Amino acid sequence: MLGTFSSRVLGLVRQIVINNLFAPLLTDAFNIATRVPNLFRELVAEGAVTNALVPVLSALPADEGEVFKRRFAALLFALNLLLLGLGLLLAPWIADLLVDSSSPFARGPGFELLVYQIRLVMPFLLFISMAALFSAFLQSQERFGLVAFAPLALNVVSIIIMLIWPGSATALALSYTLGAMVQAVVLLPSLKGFRLELKGHRAVREALWRMGPFAFTTSLRQFLNLVLTNVLTRYAVGAQTAFINAEVIFQTALGILAVSPAMALYPRLVQMGNAQDYAGIRSLLERSIERLGVLLGFAGAMLAALAPWIVGAVFSFGGLDPTVRKFTAAVLLAYGFALLPWGINQLMLRAFYATGEIRRAVQVSAVIFALNTLGYWLLRDAGLLWLNLSTAVAGLVGLLAYVGRLERLSILSVHWLLRLLLKVVGAAAPAGLLAYLVARPFGTPELFLSNLPPLLVGGLVGAGVFVAFARLLRLPLRLGR
């Protein structure tokens, strides 16, 4: 948890630097460009690799596992080189696909800037894929410490480069790429004697089979983001940066409160799934969802209620564009409603993969992201708040679909989960409302320090109200037993 927390905090610092040292036109171009490697990142790295390789490696003898690592790594390295080459070659076509015809990035200097940024950030894919692979190898050995702290290297390197060359388009893009390279290099020494070996292995097919569905489900979000990227180019310059700002805050909360615990629980869920201990899975999931759901509910309420002051406190260091701030607050408000359902979904999704329900997970995830994409498109001109509320709605639909299937497996009860959600919302809604009413008289100060009093007062009032209602509704307020 400490490593994830540190990484997320440094990610916020990195985004603060971007907002205050680079012009909105450049940061928008950079944020559009990074969508390209991040799309493939979900296909050939991170979640897909980790969730596929952990069960495969756990089933192989130690010596055989080392051989598999070398050969699978060589295959993944070659695939990334191919994608990197295509990205560099097709950068103009990709740029044209990403933006709306009315966007300043659709022609002239804006288009050239976008193409330049795409080509500079494409190598990020190769480095982050290797970092994800090395992390999966370490996680299979239950060595989580370095895995949790390695992403710090990416953010530290990025921040240093941007501070040295503020305002530079080249430095902004290379900070992203070189940061990923250092992250991979930091992990490599822990894999003693590791090397690439371009040969086949009997377990590669199983690993790819496991990767395929997870890569599909996780990459759907990135395809969704491509649609969103195109929609956001219909708005004023700064909308892309604002969305990323809000997403960084949202992902920080989601990562600490849901993703990190879900990753820690996954090996135990896999063991129980292999033993067909569904009663054990149910007990573990219920305890985890109950306790994390309380934290997610409170955090979501505060994100929604205090969005303008959170944005001001986090990003307003004298160089934040007013339009970017306004847009960021609108998106963050919507994300506050999305935190609870998306956080619980992270836990339930791991249960699907641990029990071999891969096909069902793919189907549900496809529906979720299709709904979210449809919402983005239908609400493309409705404003950033309504546009991003579709994420909360899609997350709730997914939650109901996931728990419905898990109920058929006798792992979770729909009635139990809905009852828990109603209690959490019953405590979170009045807490958020009173937090907003207390903070509102302070106004929305320009500089970050002036945003701290409304945040502190509003947050304390919100926390007090939440605890009072949580006790009244008999919600657990402790993380332990």
Backbone torsions as a table, in degrees:
resi	resn	phi	psi	omega
1	MET	NA	-39.0	-179.0
2	LEU	-64.0	-41.3	179.0
3	GLY	-64.2	-44.5	178.4
4	THR	-63.0	-43.5	179.6
5	PHE	-60.6	-46.3	-179.6
6	SER	-62.1	-42.1	-179.9
7	SER	-63.7	-43.7	-179.4
8	ARG	-65.7	-39.2	178.9
9	VAL	-64.1	-44.0	178.0
10	LEU	-66.0	-31.9	174.6
11	GLY	-62.2	-38.7	175.3
12	LEU	-64.3	-43.3	178.6
13	VAL	-60.3	-42.3	178.4
14	ARG	-59.6	-42.9	179.9
15	GLN	-69.2	-33.0	175.1
16	ILE	-61.5	-45.0	179.4
17	VAL	-61.1	-44.1	179.5
18	ILE	-59.4	-45.3	-176.4
19	ASN	-66.9	-32.2	-172.6
20	ASN	-98.8	-14.6	-177.1
21	LEU	-115.5	-4.0	-177.2
22	PHE	-132.4	146.0	-177.6
23	ALA	-70.1	148.9	-178.7
24	PRO	-56.1	-36.9	179.4
25	LEU	-62.1	-42.1	179.6
26	LEU	-69.5	-44.0	-178.8
27	THR	-66.5	-34.3	174.6
28	ASP	-63.3	-45.4	179.1
29	ALA	-60.7	-43.9	179.2
30	PHE	-62.2	-45.2	-178.6
31	ASN	-67.1	-34.9	174.4
32	ILE	-66.0	-44.4	-177.5
33	ALA	-62.0	-40.2	-177.2
34	THR	-69.0	-14.9	175.3
35	ARG	-62.0	-29.5	-174.8
36	VAL	-68.7	-58.3	177.1
37	PRO	-64.3	-29.8	180.0
38	ASN	-69.0	-27.9	174.8
39	LEU	-62.7	-51.0	-179.2
40	PHE	-73.2	-25.5	177.3
41	ARG	-57.8	-39.3	178.7
42	GLU	-72.1	-25.8	-178.9
43	LEU	-78.9	-39.8	-171.5
44	VAL	-121.5	12.7	-178.0
45	ALA	-150.0	179.1	171.6
46	GLU	52.6	-117.3	-170.4
47	GLY	-54.8	-44.4	-178.6
48	ALA	-62.7	-45.1	-178.8
49	VAL	-65.8	-49.7	-176.7
50	THR	-60.2	-50.3	-175.8
51	ASN	-71.4	-20.0	177.1
52	ALA	-87.5	-43.3	-171.7
53	LEU	-79.2	-31.7	-178.8
54	VAL	-57.2	-51.6	178.9
55	PRO	-68.6	-33.3	179.2
56	VAL	-65.6	-47.6	-178.6
57	LEU	-67.8	-33.6	-179.7
58	SER	-67.1	-21.6	-178.9
59	ALA	-93.0	-7.6	-178.9
60	LEU	-98.5	145.4	171.1
61	PRO	-59.9	156.3	-173.8
62	ALA	-56.0	-48.3	-177.9
63	ASP	-65.0	-42.5	179.4
64	GLU	-65.9	-35.1	178.0
65	GLY	-62.6	-37.8	178.6
66	GLU	-65.3	-39.4	177.5
67	VAL	-64.5	-44.7	179.1
68	PHE	-59.5	-42.1	-179.9
69	LYS	-57.2	-47.6	-177.7
70	ARG	-62.8	-41.1	-174.7
71	ARG	-78.4	-37.7	177.2
72	PHE	-67.7	-38.9	178.7
73	ALA	-61.7	-39.7	179.1
74	ALA	-64.1	-40.5	178.5
75	LEU	-63.9	-45.2	-179.2
76	LEU	-66.1	-37.4	178.4
77	PHE	-62.4	-44.1	179.9
78	ALA	-64.3	-41.0	179.1
79	LEU	-63.2	-40.5	179.2
80	ASN	-66.7	-37.9	176.9
81	LEU	-61.6	-39.9	178.5
82	LEU	-63.6	-47.0	179.6
83	LEU	-63.9	-38.1	178.2
84	LEU	-62.0	-45.7	179.2
85	GLY	-61.5	-42.7	179.3
86	LEU	-65.4	-38.9	179.3
87	GLY	-63.1	-42.6	178.2
88	LEU	-64.8	-41.4	-177.0
89	LEU	-71.6	-40.2	-172.8
90	LEU	-98.9	14.8	-176.9
91	ALA	-52.7	-45.0	179.2
92	PRO	-62.0	-41.8	179.5
93	TRP	-65.1	-40.8	179.3
94	ILE	-63.7	-43.4	179.6
95	ALA	-60.3	-42.8	179.7
96	ASP	-64.3	-33.2	-179.5
97	LEU	-72.0	-31.7	-171.9
98	LEU	-78.9	-23.6	-170.0
99	VAL	-114.3	152.2	176.0
100	ASP	-75.1	152.7	-176.9
101	SER	-63.9	-21.7	179.9
102	SER	-87.3	-3.6	-174.8
103	SER	-76.7	149.9	174.2
104	PRO	-66.0	-12.7	177.8
105	PHE	-90.6	2.7	-177.6
106	ALA	-84.2	-11.7	-176.4
107	ARG	-160.7	165.4	171.5
108	GLY	63.8	-149.0	-177.0
109	PRO	-59.5	-34.6	179.1
110	GLY	-62.9	-40.3	178.5
111	PHE	-67.0	-43.2	179.2
112	GLU	-63.2	-39.0	177.0
113	LEU	-62.7	-41.8	-179.3
114	LEU	-64.9	-45.2	178.7
115	VAL	-60.5	-42.5	179.0
116	TYR	-61.0	-43.4	179.9
117	GLN	-66.1	-40.4	179.0
118	ILE	-59.7	-45.6	-177.4
119	ARG	-67.2	-33.0	-179.8
120	LEU	-76.8	-28.4	-177.8
121	VAL	-93.7	-10.2	-177.8
122	MET	-59.4	-39.5	178.4
123	PRO	-60.9	-18.1	174.6
124	PHE	-51.3	-37.9	-177.3
125	LEU	-58.6	-47.2	-179.3
126	LEU	-61.1	-47.4	-176.1
127	PHE	-68.8	-42.1	-177.9
128	ILE	-72.0	-28.6	176.0
129	SER	-66.3	-43.1	177.7
130	MET	-66.1	-38.8	177.7
131	ALA	-62.6	-41.6	179.0
132	ALA	-65.1	-39.0	179.0
133	LEU	-64.8	-46.8	178.9
134	PHE	-61.4	-38.0	178.5
135	SER	-63.9	-40.5	179.3
136	ALA	-63.6	-40.2	177.9
137	PHE	-60.5	-42.9	-178.5
138	LEU	-70.9	-38.3	179.1
139	GLN	-65.5	-33.3	178.2
140	SER	-64.0	-21.8	176.5
141	GLN	-98.0	9.5	-177.9
142	GLU	56.8	40.9	175.0
143	ARG	-108.5	89.1	-170.8
144	PHE	-94.5	-17.1	-173.3
145	GLY	-59.3	-59.4	-178.1
146	LEU	-65.5	-35.3	178.1
147	VAL	-59.1	-41.2	-178.1
148	ALA	-70.7	-32.9	-174.6
149	PHE	-94.8	-16.3	-177.7
150	ALA	-57.7	-39.6	178.9
151	PRO	-60.2	-16.8	175.9
152	LEU	-59.3	-34.7	-178.0
153	ALA	-61.1	-42.0	179.7
154	LEU	-58.9	-48.2	-176.5
155	ASN	-70.3	-38.9	180.0
156	VAL	-63.3	-47.6	179.8
157	VAL	-62.5	-43.6	180.0
158	SER	-60.7	-45.5	-178.4
159	ILE	-62.9	-43.8	-179.0
160	ILE	-61.0	-46.2	-178.4
161	ILE	-62.9	-42.9	-178.9
162	MET	-68.3	-34.3	177.9
163	LEU	-69.4	-32.5	180.0
164	ILE	-74.2	-39.2	-177.7
165	TRP	-123.1	67.5	-179.8
166	PRO	-64.9	141.1	177.1
167	GLY	82.5	-5.2	-176.7
168	SER	-86.5	126.6	177.5
169	ALA	-65.1	-39.0	179.8
170	THR	-66.1	-44.7	-179.0
171	ALA	-64.8	-38.7	-178.8
172	LEU	-61.5	-47.3	-178.9
173	ALA	-69.6	-44.6	-178.2
174	LEU	-68.8	-26.3	176.9
175	SER	-60.4	-35.3	179.5
176	TYR	-70.1	-47.1	-177.4
177	THR	-69.2	-48.3	-178.1
178	LEU	-68.2	-31.2	176.1
179	GLY	-61.7	-43.0	178.3
180	ALA	-65.6	-37.4	178.5
181	MET	-61.2	-44.6	179.9
182	VAL	-65.9	-36.5	178.3
183	GLN	-60.4	-43.1	178.2
184	ALA	-66.2	-41.2	-178.8
185	VAL	-64.5	-36.9	179.7
186	VAL	-63.2	-35.9	-177.3
187	LEU	-79.8	-28.9	-171.3
188	LEU	-57.5	-44.0	-177.9
189	PRO	-59.4	-24.0	-180.0
190	SER	-71.6	-18.2	179.1
191	LEU	-96.3	75.9	-172.3
192	LYS	-59.2	128.6	178.7
193	GLY	75.4	10.1	-177.3
194	PHE	-71.2	141.6	175.4
195	ARG	-155.5	164.1	177.8
196	LEU	-85.3	142.9	179.2
197	GLU	-141.9	106.0	-173.7
198	LEU	-82.1	77.3	177.0
199	LYS	-142.5	164.3	178.4
200	GLY	-80.6	165.9	177.0
201	HIS	-153.1	143.5	-175.8
202	ARG	-62.0	-26.8	-176.9
203	ALA	-87.2	-6.9	-178.8
204	VAL	-63.7	-40.6	-179.0
205	ARG	-62.7	-42.1	178.6
206	GLU	-64.7	-40.5	179.8
207	ALA	-63.1	-43.7	179.5
208	LEU	-65.9	-36.9	178.1
209	TRP	-63.3	-40.5	178.3
210	ARG	-71.5	-35.4	179.4
211	MET	-67.7	-38.6	-172.6
212	GLY	-52.7	-58.2	-179.2
213	PRO	-62.4	-41.3	-179.0
214	PHE	-68.0	-38.9	176.8
215	ALA	-61.2	-37.8	179.4
216	PHE	-64.7	-48.4	-176.9
217	THR	-65.9	-42.8	-178.3
218	THR	-73.7	-33.6	-179.6
219	SER	-72.6	-19.5	177.1
220	LEU	-58.9	-36.2	177.7
221	ARG	-64.3	-37.0	179.8
222	GLN	-71.1	-37.6	173.4
223	PHE	-63.0	-38.4	174.4
224	LEU	-58.8	-42.7	179.8
225	ASN	-65.4	-30.5	176.2
226	LEU	-65.4	-41.7	176.0
227	VAL	-63.0	-44.6	179.7
228	LEU	-62.3	-40.3	179.0
229	THR	-57.9	-44.9	178.7
230	ASN	-63.6	-41.3	179.6
231	VAL	-64.3	-42.2	-177.4
232	LEU	-65.7	-24.5	177.5
233	THR	-71.1	-8.0	174.3
234	ARG	-77.0	-18.2	-177.6
235	TYR	-93.7	176.5	-178.8
236	ALA	-63.4	157.7	176.5
237	VAL	-56.5	133.8	-177.0
238	GLY	113.3	-15.9	-178.4
239	ALA	-66.4	-40.6	178.2
240	GLN	-61.2	-47.0	-179.8
241	THR	-64.2	-40.1	179.2
242	ALA	-61.9	-43.1	179.3
243	PHE	-61.8	-43.9	179.2
244	ILE	-64.6	-39.7	177.2
245	ASN	-55.8	-51.1	-179.2
246	ALA	-65.8	-37.8	-179.7
247	GLU	-65.7	-36.9	177.8
248	VAL	-61.7	-44.5	178.2
249	ILE	-65.0	-44.8	179.4
250	PHE	-61.4	-47.5	-178.8
251	GLN	-67.5	-30.0	174.9
252	THR	-61.9	-49.3	178.6
253	ALA	-64.6	-43.6	-179.0
254	LEU	-65.2	-40.9	-179.0
255	GLY	-64.1	-44.1	-177.4
256	ILE	-72.9	-41.8	-171.9
257	LEU	-91.4	-16.5	-175.6
258	ALA	-135.7	-53.9	-173.7
259	VAL	-64.2	-48.5	-179.4
260	SER	-61.4	-48.5	175.6
261	PRO	-61.2	-37.4	179.9
262	ALA	-65.2	-40.1	177.4
263	MET	-65.4	-38.4	178.9
264	ALA	-67.8	-33.9	-179.3
265	LEU	-79.1	-22.1	-170.3
266	TYR	-58.6	-46.8	178.5
267	PRO	-58.0	-38.4	178.0
268	ARG	-67.5	-38.8	177.6
269	LEU	-64.5	-38.5	178.5
270	VAL	-63.2	-44.1	178.4
271	GLN	-60.6	-44.9	179.0
272	MET	-66.1	-38.2	179.0
273	GLY	-64.9	-41.7	178.4
274	ASN	-63.3	-32.6	178.8
275	ALA	-88.3	1.3	-177.1
276	GLN	55.0	36.0	177.9
277	ASP	-89.4	73.9	-176.7
278	TYR	-69.5	-28.9	176.8
279	ALA	-65.1	-39.7	177.5
280	GLY	-65.9	-41.2	178.0
281	ILE	-61.7	-42.8	-179.6
282	ARG	-61.6	-46.0	-179.1
283	SER	-62.4	-44.4	-179.3
284	LEU	-65.8	-43.4	-179.2
285	LEU	-65.9	-44.1	-178.9
286	GLU	-60.8	-45.3	179.1
287	ARG	-62.2	-42.8	-176.9
288	SER	-69.1	-46.2	-179.1
289	ILE	-64.4	-39.9	-177.9
290	GLU	-62.5	-47.1	-176.3
291	ARG	-76.1	-43.7	179.7
292	LEU	-72.0	-29.7	177.9
293	GLY	-61.6	-36.7	177.8
294	VAL	-63.4	-45.8	179.5
295	LEU	-65.9	-41.4	179.5
296	LEU	-64.3	-40.2	179.6
297	GLY	-63.3	-45.7	179.6
298	PHE	-66.1	-45.9	-179.4
299	ALA	-61.7	-41.0	178.3
300	GLY	-63.3	-41.0	178.8
301	ALA	-62.6	-41.0	-179.9
302	MET	-70.7	-36.6	176.7
303	LEU	-60.6	-44.3	-178.5
304	ALA	-70.4	-44.3	-174.0
305	ALA	-73.2	-37.2	-172.3
306	LEU	-110.8	21.1	-175.6
307	ALA	-51.8	-48.7	-177.9
308	PRO	-60.9	-37.0	-177.6
309	TRP	-80.6	-31.0	174.0
310	ILE	-63.3	-46.3	179.2
311	VAL	-60.8	-44.2	-179.8
312	GLY	-63.9	-42.0	-178.6
313	ALA	-70.3	-32.8	-175.8
314	VAL	-84.7	-42.2	-168.7
315	PHE	-111.4	-19.4	-171.3
316	SER	-86.2	85.6	177.5
317	PHE	-111.0	27.0	176.4
318	GLY	103.2	-16.0	-177.7
319	GLY	-119.2	10.8	-177.8
320	LEU	-82.0	125.4	178.8
321	ASP	-65.5	134.2	-177.8
322	PRO	-58.5	-38.0	178.8
323	THR	-65.4	-40.5	177.9
324	VAL	-62.0	-41.1	179.9
325	ARG	-64.3	-46.1	-179.3
326	LYS	-60.7	-46.0	179.9
327	PHE	-64.1	-41.9	-178.3
328	THR	-61.9	-42.7	179.7
329	ALA	-62.7	-39.0	-179.7
330	ALA	-65.2	-43.5	-179.9
331	VAL	-68.2	-40.9	-178.2
332	LEU	-65.0	-37.4	176.4
333	LEU	-56.9	-46.1	179.3
334	ALA	-64.6	-39.6	179.6
335	TYR	-65.0	-27.7	177.3
336	GLY	-58.1	-37.8	178.1
337	PHE	-73.5	-20.3	-176.5
338	ALA	-88.5	-17.3	-170.9
339	LEU	-62.6	-45.5	-176.8
340	LEU	-63.2	-54.3	-178.8
341	PRO	-65.1	-40.8	-178.9
342	TRP	-68.9	-32.9	178.0
343	GLY	-67.0	-45.5	178.3
344	ILE	-65.7	-34.9	177.7
345	ASN	-60.0	-34.0	178.5
346	GLN	-59.5	-40.7	179.7
347	LEU	-70.8	-44.5	-177.1
348	MET	-68.1	-34.6	180.0
349	LEU	-61.7	-39.4	177.9
350	ARG	-63.0	-34.0	178.3
351	ALA	-65.3	-36.2	177.4
352	PHE	-61.3	-46.6	-177.7
353	TYR	-72.6	-32.5	179.1
354	ALA	-67.9	-28.9	-178.4
355	THR	-98.9	6.7	177.7
356	GLY	79.3	12.4	-179.2
357	GLU	-87.2	52.9	-173.5
358	ILE	-69.4	-44.1	-177.9
359	ARG	-61.1	-42.8	-179.9
360	ARG	-65.9	-38.9	178.2
361	ALA	-62.0	-41.0	178.3
362	VAL	-62.5	-44.8	-178.2
363	GLN	-62.6	-46.3	-179.0
364	VAL	-65.4	-44.2	-179.5
365	SER	-62.2	-39.0	178.4
366	ALA	-61.6	-41.5	178.3
367	VAL	-64.2	-43.8	-179.1
368	ILE	-58.3	-51.3	-174.9
369	PHE	-74.0	-29.0	174.2
370	ALA	-64.3	-42.6	177.5
371	LEU	-63.5	-42.2	180.0
372	ASN	-65.0	-42.9	178.7
373	THR	-62.7	-44.2	178.3
374	LEU	-61.0	-41.2	178.0
375	GLY	-62.0	-43.7	177.6
376	TYR	-58.5	-43.3	-175.6
377	TRP	-71.6	-42.8	-179.2
378	LEU	-67.6	-32.5	-176.7
379	LEU	-103.1	20.2	-172.5
380	ARG	-60.7	-25.0	-179.6
381	ASP	-111.5	12.6	-174.8
382	ALA	-88.9	-7.0	-176.5
383	GLY	107.3	156.9	-172.8
384	LEU	-66.9	-31.9	178.6
385	LEU	-63.4	-55.4	-178.5
386	TRP	-66.7	-34.1	178.6
387	LEU	-57.7	-45.4	-174.6
388	ASN	-89.4	-9.4	171.7
389	LEU	-65.5	-21.3	176.8
390	SER	-61.7	-26.9	176.9
391	THR	-65.7	-41.9	178.3
392	ALA	-64.8	-43.1	-179.6
393	VAL	-63.5	-45.0	179.3
394	ALA	-62.5	-39.6	178.8
395	GLY	-63.7	-38.3	178.6
396	LEU	-67.8	-41.9	177.1
397	VAL	-61.1	-43.6	178.6
398	GLY	-62.6	-40.5	179.2
399	LEU	-59.1	-45.3	-179.4
400	LEU	-65.7	-37.8	179.5
401	ALA	-68.6	-42.9	179.4
402	TYR	-61.4	-50.6	-175.3
403	VAL	-68.5	-30.2	177.1
404	GLY	-62.3	-42.0	178.4
405	ARG	-70.9	-40.3	-179.9
406	LEU	-65.9	-27.9	176.0
407	GLU	-66.2	-36.7	178.2
408	ARG	-65.3	-25.7	177.6
409	LEU	-90.7	4.2	-178.4
410	SER	61.6	32.4	179.5
411	ILE	-99.8	-38.4	177.2
412	LEU	-139.0	158.8	178.1
413	SER	-110.1	130.8	177.4
414	VAL	-60.9	-44.8	-179.1
415	HIS	-60.8	-43.9	-179.5
416	TRP	-61.5	-45.4	-176.9
417	LEU	-68.8	-42.4	178.9
418	LEU	-63.6	-39.2	177.6
419	ARG	-63.0	-41.7	178.0
420	LEU	-64.1	-44.1	-179.3
421	LEU	-62.2	-41.9	178.9
422	LEU	-62.0	-39.5	177.5
423	LYS	-65.0	-45.1	-178.9
424	VAL	-62.6	-45.8	178.1
425	VAL	-64.6	-35.9	178.4
426	GLY	-62.6	-29.9	176.5
427	ALA	-87.7	-35.3	-174.6
428	ALA	-75.4	-38.7	-175.5
429	ALA	-61.0	-53.2	178.0
430	PRO	-65.5	-32.1	178.2
431	ALA	-64.2	-44.6	179.1
432	GLY	-66.2	-42.2	-178.8
433	LEU	-62.1	-46.8	-178.8
434	LEU	-70.5	-33.5	176.3
435	ALA	-61.6	-42.7	179.0
436	TYR	-66.0	-44.4	-178.3
437	LEU	-63.8	-33.9	179.1
438	VAL	-74.5	-37.2	-177.6
439	ALA	-79.1	-28.1	-173.1
440	ARG	-56.4	-42.7	-179.1
441	PRO	-60.8	-18.7	179.1
442	PHE	-72.8	-15.2	-174.2
443	GLY	76.1	-166.4	177.6
444	THR	-122.1	87.0	-177.5
445	PRO	-60.5	154.8	-175.8
446	GLU	-76.4	-46.7	-174.2
447	LEU	-92.4	154.7	-169.5
448	PHE	-61.8	-40.4	-177.0
449	LEU	-62.2	-35.6	-178.8
450	SER	-71.1	-14.0	178.0
451	ASN	-86.7	-11.0	-176.6
452	LEU	-69.2	-41.9	178.3
453	PRO	-57.7	-49.3	178.2
454	PRO	-64.0	-33.8	177.5
455	LEU	-66.2	-44.9	-178.2
456	LEU	-65.0	-49.7	-178.4
457	VAL	-65.9	-48.2	179.8
458	GLY	-62.2	-42.1	179.8
459	GLY	-64.7	-41.7	179.4
460	LEU	-65.3	-43.6	177.4
461	VAL	-62.7	-45.2	178.7
462	GLY	-60.2	-42.9	179.4
463	ALA	-63.7	-42.4	179.5
464	GLY	-62.8	-44.6	179.4
465	VAL	-64.9	-41.2	-178.9
466	PHE	-63.0	-46.3	-179.9
467	VAL	-61.3	-41.6	-179.6
468	ALA	-62.0	-47.3	-179.7
469	PHE	-70.1	-35.5	178.9
470	ALA	-62.5	-41.0	177.7
471	ARG	-67.5	-39.4	179.0
472	LEU	-62.8	-37.3	-178.5
473	LEU	-90.6	1.4	177.5
474	ARG	62.7	44.3	173.3
475	LEU	-88.9	144.1	179.2
476	PRO	-71.0	132.3	-180.0
477	LEU	-112.3	8.8	176.9
478	ARG	-119.0	145.1	179.9
479	LEU	-80.6	-27.5	-178.7
480	GLY	-85.0	-172.5	178.9
481	ARG	-70.7	NA	NA
